[in-house]
Amino acid sequence: MSAVDASTARVVAEPAHSLRVESHAIYAALSAGVLGAVLGIVIGVTLPPLSLFGDWSFGSIVSIAAGVVAAIAGGIGYWRVRGMPGQEWRHSLSAATFTVNTIAVVLVHLVLAVLAALAAFLILSLGFIGLKVELFWTVVLMAVSLGLSAYLTYLSVSRMTTRRMSSLLMAFVSIGTFAAMLTTPDPLWWETHFSHLGTFWSVSSLVFNGTLAIGGLLVTAFAVYLTNDMNALLERRILAREDGPKIIARMFIILGIMLAGVGLVPVNVSLLIHNLCAGGMAVMYIGMLASGHRILRGMPRAYFIASWVFLAAVLVSTLLFVVGFFGLTAFEIVVFALIFGWISVFIRFLGVAGQRD
């Protein structure tokens, strides 16, 4: 077969639903672009020329509009793909579970769209210092921003898998946390503890606490996808323990609830509840690492070796913190990194568990 024929075969082999998703994403982008153009005209005609970035700027208006568009595109896209190949299992979910999943996915894309728009206009403002946005550019920039927001969001939610959701979770928590670090009113927050970022009555604390709360909600949605993948391995007799998927899923749900609790109850609101939630996360994480060899019998040996390494890293980090080698902030960051690092490893091994090369 020639190179051209091979390339053609690969294109023909692409699933039909990919073309449909791409088409719908383009339609969503065009619709959002038209809406953005109209909104840009209204802003350009009714408001004086605005700066690119600031408290009340064109960038702030675009970020709000991009978030709204991302929420709409995300909700529609996530609902529409339920009947596509590979997603049919979502029809078996209860209305409450599907609603929670949808809310989690929509909120994550809404926040990411807002942060992406703010970052883009911050960079533009640094490159075009003192520029005021006139009518023509309000139309162009608003249309392009909203169109991109709808397009990228629709594609993201339409191809949601366990691996994609884990990547989305890590990206969302990382971006939200770094945004809070960069905007916090206390540049020496790290001298106290990690949760100190959420103790201010400011946008930075709202971003930090909101990131943890929404991230926790996304973990509960993630558990649903995880259960589906593990049940498939159970049906193929790759996993040996029948109740393994339910146990792991419940532990992930509890971990997600605890993560959300850390964000919803900052340390300055209730130290007890905040610490109980943080401790609950640690208990669930260590429990999954320590009991994995019994609950997940059938997973590759390398996965269990990796889990024991993660468990050893947690214990060593705890010891180093107790003896004063590093402070509370460093310890919290290390534990968070270990949790999300293990999730990534777990998902990758889950995806190849059925392969016996």
Solvent accessible surface area in square Angstrom, and as a share of the most:
residue,aa,sasa,rsa
1,M,181,0.81
2,S,61,0.39
3,A,87,0.68
4,V,113,0.65
5,D,74,0.39
6,A,29,0.22
7,S,48,0.31
8,T,72,0.42
9,A,48,0.38
10,R,156,0.57
11,V,102,0.59
12,V,117,0.67
13,A,79,0.61
14,E,105,0.47
15,P,66,0.41
16,A,86,0.66
17,H,43,0.19
18,S,23,0.15
19,L,133,0.66
20,R,121,0.44
21,V,1,0.00
22,E,59,0.26
23,S,35,0.23
24,H,32,0.14
25,A,0,0.00
26,I,80,0.40
27,Y,134,0.51
28,A,25,0.19
29,A,16,0.13
30,L,112,0.56
31,S,74,0.48
32,A,7,0.06
33,G,15,0.14
34,V,101,0.58
35,L,98,0.49
36,G,0,0.00
37,A,26,0.20
38,V,82,0.47
39,L,58,0.29
40,G,0,0.00
41,I,85,0.43
42,V,76,0.43
43,I,11,0.06
44,G,21,0.20
45,V,103,0.59
46,T,92,0.53
47,L,62,0.31
48,P,93,0.59
49,P,66,0.42
50,L,16,0.08
51,S,37,0.24
52,L,8,0.04
53,F,77,0.32
54,G,33,0.32
55,D,151,0.78
56,W,167,0.59
57,S,0,0.00
58,F,0,0.00
59,G,0,0.00
60,S,19,0.12
61,I,25,0.13
62,V,0,0.00
63,S,4,0.02
64,I,110,0.56
65,A,13,0.10
66,A,3,0.02
67,G,2,0.02
68,V,80,0.46
69,V,12,0.07
70,A,0,0.00
71,A,21,0.16
72,I,100,0.51
73,A,8,0.06
74,G,0,0.00
75,G,20,0.19
76,I,87,0.44
77,G,0,0.00
78,Y,1,0.00
79,W,142,0.50
80,R,117,0.43
81,V,1,0.01
82,R,53,0.19
83,G,52,0.50
84,M,8,0.04
85,P,79,0.50
86,G,55,0.53
87,Q,19,0.08
88,E,91,0.41
89,W,52,0.18
90,R,2,0.01
91,H,108,0.48
92,S,98,0.63
93,L,40,0.20
94,S,64,0.42
95,A,85,0.66
96,A,71,0.55
97,T,44,0.26
98,F,27,0.11
99,T,69,0.40
100,V,59,0.34
101,N,1,0.01
102,T,26,0.15
103,I,80,0.41
104,A,0,0.00
105,V,0,0.00
106,V,24,0.14
107,L,58,0.29
108,V,0,0.00
109,H,11,0.05
110,L,55,0.27
111,V,32,0.18
112,L,35,0.17
113,A,14,0.11
114,V,34,0.20
115,L,29,0.14
116,A,63,0.49
117,A,11,0.09
118,L,55,0.27
119,A,50,0.39
120,A,48,0.37
121,F,6,0.03
122,L,73,0.36
123,I,118,0.60
124,L,59,0.29
125,S,23,0.15
126,L,120,0.60
127,G,59,0.57
128,F,117,0.49
129,I,152,0.77
130,G,68,0.65
131,L,85,0.42
132,K,105,0.44
133,V,5,0.03
134,E,97,0.43
135,L,83,0.41
136,F,130,0.54
137,W,130,0.46
138,T,3,0.02
139,V,35,0.20
140,V,47,0.27
141,L,40,0.20
142,M,0,0.00
143,A,22,0.17
144,V,81,0.47
145,S,25,0.16
146,L,1,0.01
147,G,10,0.09
148,L,97,0.48
149,S,14,0.09
150,A,2,0.02
151,Y,53,0.20
152,L,106,0.53
153,T,8,0.05
154,Y,7,0.03
155,L,27,0.13
156,S,37,0.24
157,V,0,0.00
158,S,7,0.05
159,R,70,0.25
160,M,3,0.01
161,T,64,0.37
162,T,8,0.04
163,R,99,0.36
164,R,119,0.43
165,M,0,0.00
166,S,3,0.02
167,S,59,0.38
168,L,22,0.11
169,L,0,0.00
170,M,47,0.21
171,A,42,0.33
172,F,1,0.00
173,V,11,0.07
174,S,52,0.33
175,I,80,0.41
176,G,1,0.01
177,T,13,0.07
178,F,122,0.51
179,A,22,0.17
180,A,0,0.00
181,M,45,0.20
182,L,154,0.77
183,T,85,0.49
184,T,17,0.10
185,P,82,0.52
186,D,38,0.20
187,P,103,0.65
188,L,93,0.46
189,W,20,0.07
190,W,133,0.47
191,E,111,0.50
192,T,66,0.39
193,H,35,0.16
194,F,15,0.06
195,S,13,0.08
196,H,36,0.16
197,L,0,0.00
198,G,4,0.03
199,T,23,0.13
200,F,45,0.19
201,W,236,0.83
202,S,43,0.28
203,V,110,0.63
204,S,2,0.01
205,S,3,0.02
206,L,129,0.64
207,V,33,0.19
208,F,4,0.02
209,N,23,0.12
210,G,24,0.23
211,T,3,0.02
212,L,3,0.02
213,A,17,0.13
214,I,25,0.13
215,G,0,0.00
216,G,1,0.01
217,L,51,0.25
218,L,0,0.00
219,V,1,0.00
220,T,20,0.12
221,A,0,0.00
222,F,0,0.00
223,A,1,0.01
224,V,24,0.14
225,Y,5,0.02
226,L,0,0.00
227,T,32,0.19
228,N,45,0.23
229,D,48,0.25
230,M,0,0.00
231,N,59,0.30
232,A,46,0.36
233,L,10,0.05
234,L,39,0.20
235,E,143,0.64
236,R,146,0.53
237,R,212,0.77
238,I,24,0.12
239,L,5,0.03
240,A,65,0.50
241,R,68,0.25
242,E,143,0.64
243,D,58,0.30
244,G,1,0.01
245,P,1,0.01
246,K,124,0.52
247,I,42,0.21
248,I,2,0.01
249,A,10,0.07
250,R,151,0.55
251,M,29,0.13
252,F,0,0.00
253,I,65,0.33
254,I,74,0.37
255,L,3,0.02
256,G,0,0.00
257,I,92,0.47
258,M,45,0.20
259,L,1,0.00
260,A,16,0.12
261,G,11,0.10
262,V,8,0.05
263,G,3,0.03
264,L,126,0.63
265,V,31,0.18
266,P,18,0.11
267,V,26,0.15
268,N,79,0.40
269,V,94,0.54
270,S,28,0.18
271,L,106,0.53
272,L,126,0.63
273,I,81,0.41
274,H,10,0.04
275,N,75,0.39
276,L,113,0.56
277,C,14,0.08
278,A,44,0.34
279,G,33,0.32
280,G,17,0.17
281,M,8,0.04
282,A,37,0.28
283,V,95,0.54
284,M,34,0.15
285,Y,1,0.00
286,I,60,0.30
287,G,23,0.22
288,M,2,0.01
289,L,2,0.01
290,A,39,0.30
291,S,16,0.10
292,G,2,0.02
293,H,80,0.36
294,R,123,0.45
295,I,11,0.05
296,L,1,0.01
297,R,113,0.41
298,G,30,0.29
299,M,9,0.04
300,P,30,0.19
301,R,196,0.71
302,A,54,0.42
303,Y,1,0.00
304,F,34,0.14
305,I,100,0.51
306,A,25,0.19
307,S,5,0.03
308,W,116,0.41
309,V,93,0.53
310,F,32,0.13
311,L,17,0.08
312,A,49,0.38
313,A,33,0.25
314,V,7,0.04
315,L,102,0.51
316,V,81,0.47
317,S,10,0.07
318,T,52,0.30
319,L,108,0.54
320,L,56,0.28
321,F,67,0.28
322,V,107,0.62
323,V,101,0.58
324,G,57,0.55
325,F,151,0.63
326,F,46,0.19
327,G,44,0.43
328,L,68,0.34
329,T,13,0.08
330,A,40,0.31
331,F,36,0.15
332,E,38,0.17
333,I,70,0.35
334,V,50,0.29
335,V,22,0.12
336,F,39,0.16
337,A,65,0.51
338,L,29,0.14
339,I,3,0.01
340,F,22,0.09
341,G,26,0.25
342,W,3,0.01
343,I,0,0.00
344,S,33,0.21
345,V,41,0.23
346,F,1,0.00
347,I,6,0.03
348,R,136,0.50
349,F,47,0.20
350,L,9,0.05
351,G,51,0.49
352,V,60,0.35
353,A,0,0.00
354,G,21,0.20
355,Q,106,0.47
356,R,158,0.57
357,D,177,0.92
